[in-house]
């Protein structure tokens, strides 16, 4: 932890990129924004902002007061911690997966300035790169063998239409509607129809069973032959791309677990209605991956880059009321969804 004055002095040094890097130094720069800001010339402030935004490490600002909240460099940090406890959660995440953590924050920095489609391409490229990395390999080696399940009968996604309203219902309750290849392809089929048909005025996206979606199907993780092929698959069959194209017509009704893709896909929709029991979580960094169902694109556009980074790095859950406060959902309702 460095005070702001010392941190700015350090990042202005020529070797700052070597000092803060998971390869040659520290994978995290933590800065306490308390106290009076240093006196710097305008040119130095601009250079400090540029350097801070380009460091090859995760940058965390500790903000415990209104004065610190008003810092002129606050927006340059990857994560804002509101307490030492929050800061330690980020530090622990970076220690466990330094390469993945760096890839995540660099992806989020880049995605802010890109159109949605280009940002999704970048997400897929980063995700694919990490699939060939040591942290994902470690997670695969350490995890418990995936459970072999019997195939569920019926369509993976129930698709129905009444006049201009199309409903897509995830219907694999035994797997908590995990986003398997089967579910992904069915979603692409349904969303492709909506994208192609302007007479569809409303898309309603929901899930059957006790959870909306528990994220990617873990039994399929690591089964693609190579990262290049994995990127080609995501570029060809992407529910996120299709949903983004019809987002203004889309409403998501979510409940129970909204993990990984279960939080990432609804965030594209024009409106998200959550049941009181809904909770949201991005667990991918601990697996050696970044969110790969569009979350590095959809969530920042709803809750900002820094909150997205905090969720992804820490893997912490937030409940429906917090999601409403942050803007991840637009309404919280009691009881069953429509």
C-alpha positions as CSV (number, residue, x, y, z in Angstrom):
1,X,0.0,0.0,0.0
2,X,1.4,3.4,-1.1
3,X,0.2,6.9,-0.4
4,X,-0.9,8.7,-3.5
5,X,2.1,11.0,-3.6
6,X,4.6,8.1,-3.4
7,X,2.6,6.1,-5.9
8,X,2.6,8.8,-8.5
9,X,6.3,9.5,-8.0
10,X,7.0,5.8,-8.6
11,X,4.9,5.3,-11.7
12,X,6.5,8.3,-13.3
13,X,9.8,6.5,-13.1
14,X,11.0,4.8,-16.4
15,X,11.1,1.3,-14.9
16,X,7.5,1.4,-13.5
17,X,6.3,-1.1,-16.0
18,X,8.9,-3.6,-14.9
19,X,8.3,-2.9,-11.2
20,X,4.6,-3.6,-11.4
21,X,4.2,-6.7,-13.5
22,X,3.4,-10.3,-12.5
23,X,6.5,-11.4,-14.5
24,X,9.2,-9.1,-13.0
25,X,7.8,-7.4,-10.0
26,X,4.4,-7.0,-8.2
27,X,1.2,-7.9,-10.0
28,X,-0.8,-5.4,-7.9
29,X,-0.4,-1.7,-7.1
30,X,-2.5,-0.6,-4.2
31,X,-2.8,3.1,-3.4
32,X,-4.4,4.9,-0.5
33,X,-6.1,8.0,-1.7
34,X,-6.5,9.5,1.8
35,X,-4.7,12.8,2.5
36,X,-3.8,15.8,0.5
37,X,-3.0,15.2,-3.2
38,X,0.6,16.0,-4.3
39,X,1.4,19.2,-6.1
40,X,2.2,18.3,-9.7
41,X,2.3,20.3,-12.9
42,X,-0.6,19.7,-15.3
43,X,1.8,17.8,-17.7
44,X,2.8,15.5,-14.8
45,X,-0.8,14.8,-13.8
46,X,-1.6,13.9,-17.4
47,X,1.5,11.6,-17.7
48,X,0.6,10.0,-14.3
49,X,-2.9,9.3,-15.5
50,X,-1.6,7.7,-18.7
51,X,1.0,5.6,-16.9
52,X,-1.5,4.4,-14.3
53,X,-4.0,3.3,-17.0
54,X,-1.2,1.4,-18.8
55,X,0.6,-0.4,-16.0
56,X,0.8,-4.2,-16.6
57,X,-0.7,-5.0,-13.3
58,X,-4.0,-4.6,-11.4
59,X,-4.3,-1.2,-9.8
60,X,-6.5,-0.7,-6.7
61,X,-7.5,2.5,-5.1
62,X,-8.4,2.5,-1.4
63,X,-11.2,5.0,-0.9
64,X,-12.5,5.5,2.6
65,X,-13.6,9.1,2.6
66,X,-15.5,11.6,0.4
67,X,-12.3,13.5,-0.2
68,X,-10.6,10.4,-1.5
69,X,-13.6,9.7,-3.6
70,X,-13.1,13.0,-5.4
71,X,-9.5,12.3,-6.5
72,X,-8.7,13.3,-10.0
73,X,-7.0,10.0,-10.7
74,X,-9.7,7.7,-9.3
75,X,-11.1,6.8,-12.7
76,X,-7.7,5.5,-13.8
77,X,-7.7,2.6,-11.3
78,X,-8.9,-0.8,-12.2
79,X,-10.7,-1.4,-8.9
80,X,-12.0,0.8,-6.1
81,X,-11.9,-0.7,-2.6
82,X,-14.1,0.9,0.0
83,X,-12.3,-0.8,2.9
84,X,-9.1,-2.6,3.7
85,X,-11.2,-5.8,3.7
86,X,-12.3,-5.2,0.1
87,X,-8.7,-4.4,-0.8
88,X,-7.5,-7.7,0.7
89,X,-10.0,-9.7,-1.3
90,X,-8.6,-8.2,-4.5
91,X,-5.0,-8.8,-3.3
92,X,-5.8,-12.5,-2.6
93,X,-7.3,-12.9,-6.0
94,X,-4.3,-11.4,-7.8
95,X,-2.0,-13.6,-5.7
96,X,-3.9,-16.8,-6.8
97,X,-4.1,-15.9,-10.5
98,X,-1.8,-13.1,-11.4
99,X,-1.8,-13.7,-15.1
100,X,-5.5,-14.0,-15.4
101,X,-6.0,-10.9,-13.2
102,X,-3.8,-8.9,-15.5
103,X,-5.6,-10.1,-18.6
104,X,-9.0,-9.2,-17.1
105,X,-8.2,-5.6,-16.2
106,X,-6.4,-5.0,-19.5
107,X,-9.5,-6.4,-21.3
108,X,-11.8,-4.1,-19.3
109,X,-9.6,-1.1,-20.0
110,X,-9.6,-1.8,-23.7
111,X,-13.3,-2.6,-23.9
112,X,-14.4,0.8,-22.6
113,X,-13.5,2.5,-25.9
114,X,-14.7,-0.2,-28.3
115,X,-18.0,-0.9,-30.0
116,X,-19.8,-3.9,-28.5
117,X,-19.0,-6.3,-31.4
118,X,-15.3,-5.5,-31.3
119,X,-15.2,-5.7,-27.5
120,X,-16.7,-9.2,-27.7
121,X,-14.0,-10.2,-30.2
122,X,-11.4,-9.0,-27.7
123,X,-13.1,-10.9,-24.9
124,X,-13.0,-14.2,-26.9
125,X,-9.4,-13.7,-27.8
126,X,-8.4,-13.2,-24.2
127,X,-10.5,-16.1,-23.0
128,X,-9.0,-18.3,-25.7
129,X,-5.5,-17.3,-24.7
130,X,-6.1,-18.1,-21.1
131,X,-7.4,-21.5,-22.0
132,X,-3.9,-22.3,-23.0
133,X,-2.4,-20.8,-19.9
134,X,-1.0,-22.3,-16.7
135,X,-3.6,-21.0,-14.3
136,X,-6.5,-22.7,-16.2
137,X,-4.4,-25.8,-16.5
138,X,-3.9,-25.8,-12.7
139,X,-7.7,-25.4,-12.1
140,X,-8.5,-28.3,-14.5
141,X,-5.9,-30.5,-12.7
142,X,-7.2,-29.7,-9.2
143,X,-10.9,-29.8,-9.7
144,X,-13.0,-32.8,-8.8
145,X,-14.0,-35.0,-11.8
146,X,-17.2,-33.6,-13.3
147,X,-20.4,-35.5,-12.6
148,X,-21.7,-37.6,-15.5
149,X,-25.4,-36.8,-15.9
150,X,-28.2,-38.4,-17.9
151,X,-29.5,-36.4,-20.8
152,X,-32.6,-34.4,-20.1
153,X,-35.6,-34.8,-22.4
154,X,-37.1,-32.0,-24.4
155,X,-35.6,-28.9,-26.0
156,X,-32.8,-27.2,-24.0
157,X,-34.5,-23.8,-24.6
158,X,-38.3,-23.6,-24.9
159,X,-39.1,-21.1,-27.7
160,X,-42.6,-19.7,-28.1
161,X,-44.2,-16.8,-29.9
162,X,-47.5,-14.9,-29.4
163,X,-48.0,-12.0,-31.9
164,X,-44.8,-9.9,-31.6
165,X,-43.6,-11.4,-28.3
166,X,-41.1,-14.2,-28.3
167,X,-40.2,-16.1,-25.1
168,X,-36.9,-18.0,-24.6
169,X,-36.9,-20.2,-21.5
170,X,-33.8,-22.1,-20.4
171,X,-35.1,-25.6,-19.6
172,X,-32.3,-27.7,-18.2
173,X,-33.3,-27.5,-14.5
174,X,-31.4,-30.6,-13.5
175,X,-28.1,-28.8,-14.3
176,X,-29.4,-25.4,-13.0
177,X,-29.7,-24.3,-16.6
178,X,-25.9,-24.4,-17.1
179,X,-24.8,-23.0,-20.4
180,X,-23.8,-26.2,-22.2
181,X,-23.1,-26.5,-25.9
182,X,-26.7,-27.7,-26.3
183,X,-28.1,-24.7,-24.5
184,X,-25.8,-22.3,-26.3
185,X,-26.8,-23.6,-29.7
186,X,-30.5,-23.5,-28.8
187,X,-30.2,-19.9,-27.6
188,X,-28.4,-18.9,-30.8
189,X,-31.2,-20.5,-32.9
190,X,-33.9,-18.6,-30.9
191,X,-32.1,-15.2,-30.8
192,X,-31.2,-15.5,-34.5
193,X,-34.9,-15.6,-35.3
194,X,-35.5,-12.4,-33.3
195,X,-32.5,-10.6,-34.8
196,X,-33.7,-11.5,-38.3
197,X,-37.4,-10.6,-37.8
198,X,-38.2,-6.9,-37.1
199,X,-41.9,-7.9,-36.5
200,X,-40.7,-9.3,-33.1
201,X,-41.2,-6.4,-30.8
202,X,-40.3,-8.0,-27.5
203,X,-38.0,-10.8,-26.4
204,X,-38.5,-12.3,-22.9
205,X,-35.6,-14.3,-21.6
206,X,-36.0,-16.4,-18.5
207,X,-35.2,-19.8,-16.9
208,X,-37.1,-22.8,-15.6
209,X,-36.4,-24.4,-12.2
210,X,-34.9,-23.0,-9.0
211,X,-32.1,-21.1,-10.8
212,X,-32.0,-18.8,-13.9
213,X,-28.5,-20.0,-14.9
214,X,-25.5,-21.4,-13.0
215,X,-23.0,-20.4,-15.6
216,X,-21.0,-22.5,-18.0
217,X,-21.3,-26.3,-17.9
218,X,-18.2,-27.2,-16.0
219,X,-18.2,-30.8,-17.4
220,X,-17.4,-29.3,-20.8
221,X,-14.5,-27.0,-19.7
222,X,-11.3,-28.0,-21.3
223,X,-12.9,-30.2,-23.9
224,X,-12.2,-28.1,-27.0
225,X,-9.1,-29.2,-29.0
226,X,-7.2,-25.9,-28.9
227,X,-7.6,-22.2,-28.1
228,X,-7.7,-21.1,-31.7
229,X,-10.6,-23.4,-32.5
230,X,-12.3,-22.3,-29.3
231,X,-12.1,-18.6,-30.5
232,X,-13.5,-19.6,-33.9
233,X,-16.5,-21.4,-32.2
234,X,-17.3,-18.4,-30.0
235,X,-17.0,-16.1,-33.0
236,X,-19.5,-18.3,-34.9
237,X,-22.0,-19.3,-32.2
238,X,-22.3,-16.5,-29.7
239,X,-25.6,-15.8,-27.8
240,X,-24.0,-12.6,-26.5
241,X,-23.5,-11.1,-30.0
242,X,-27.1,-12.0,-31.0
243,X,-28.6,-10.7,-27.8
244,X,-26.6,-7.4,-28.1
245,X,-28.2,-7.0,-31.6
246,X,-31.7,-7.2,-30.2
247,X,-31.0,-5.8,-26.8
248,X,-33.5,-2.9,-27.1
249,X,-36.3,-5.4,-27.5
250,X,-35.1,-7.8,-24.8
251,X,-36.3,-8.2,-21.2
252,X,-34.7,-10.7,-18.8
253,X,-36.5,-12.2,-15.8
254,X,-33.9,-13.8,-13.5
255,X,-34.1,-15.7,-10.2
256,X,-31.9,-17.8,-8.0
257,X,-28.4,-18.3,-9.1
258,X,-27.2,-15.9,-11.8
259,X,-23.6,-17.1,-12.1
260,X,-21.2,-16.4,-14.9
261,X,-23.2,-16.4,-18.1
262,X,-26.3,-16.1,-15.9
263,X,-25.2,-12.6,-14.9
264,X,-23.5,-11.7,-18.2
265,X,-26.2,-12.4,-20.8
266,X,-29.1,-10.6,-19.0
267,X,-27.0,-7.5,-18.6
268,X,-27.2,-6.9,-22.4
269,X,-31.0,-6.6,-22.2
270,X,-32.8,-3.3,-22.1
271,X,-34.5,-4.3,-18.9
272,X,-33.6,-6.9,-16.2
273,X,-36.2,-7.9,-13.6
274,X,-34.9,-9.9,-10.7
275,X,-36.7,-12.0,-8.2
276,X,-35.8,-11.3,-4.5
277,X,-33.9,-14.6,-4.3
278,X,-31.6,-13.8,-7.2
279,X,-27.8,-13.5,-6.6
280,X,-25.0,-12.6,-9.0
281,X,-21.5,-13.9,-9.2
282,X,-18.5,-14.0,-11.7
283,X,-16.3,-17.0,-10.6
284,X,-14.1,-17.3,-13.7
285,X,-10.9,-15.6,-12.6
286,X,-10.4,-18.3,-9.9
287,X,-10.5,-20.8,-12.7
288,X,-7.8,-19.1,-14.7
289,X,-10.3,-17.5,-17.1
290,X,-12.1,-14.2,-17.6
291,X,-15.9,-14.0,-18.1
292,X,-16.5,-15.4,-21.5
293,X,-20.2,-15.0,-22.2
294,X,-20.0,-11.3,-22.9
295,X,-19.7,-10.2,-19.3
296,X,-16.6,-8.0,-19.8
297,X,-18.8,-6.0,-22.3
298,X,-22.3,-6.1,-20.8
299,X,-21.5,-5.5,-17.2
300,X,-19.3,-2.5,-17.5
301,X,-22.0,-0.8,-19.6
302,X,-24.4,-1.3,-16.7
303,X,-22.2,-1.0,-13.5
304,X,-18.9,0.4,-14.8
305,X,-15.5,-1.1,-15.3
306,X,-14.3,-0.8,-11.7
307,X,-17.3,-2.7,-10.2
308,X,-17.1,-5.3,-12.9
309,X,-13.4,-5.8,-12.1
310,X,-14.2,-6.1,-8.4
311,X,-16.9,-8.7,-9.0
312,X,-14.7,-10.7,-11.4
313,X,-11.5,-10.6,-9.3
314,X,-13.1,-11.4,-6.0
315,X,-15.7,-13.8,-7.2
316,X,-18.0,-12.5,-4.5
317,X,-21.8,-12.8,-4.7
318,X,-24.1,-9.8,-4.6
319,X,-27.8,-10.0,-3.8
320,X,-30.7,-8.6,-5.7
321,X,-30.9,-5.4,-3.7
322,X,-27.2,-4.6,-4.3
323,X,-27.6,-5.5,-8.0
324,X,-30.5,-3.0,-8.1
325,X,-28.4,-0.3,-6.3
326,X,-25.6,-0.8,-8.7
327,X,-27.8,-0.9,-11.8
328,X,-27.1,-4.5,-12.8
329,X,-30.9,-5.0,-12.6
330,X,-33.7,-2.5,-13.1
331,X,-36.4,-4.0,-10.8
332,X,-36.7,-6.5,-8.0
333,X,-40.0,-8.3,-7.5
334,X,-41.4,-10.7,-5.0
335,X,-42.6,-14.2,-6.0
336,X,-42.4,-15.9,-9.3
337,X,-41.4,-14.3,-12.5
338,X,-43.8,-13.8,-15.4
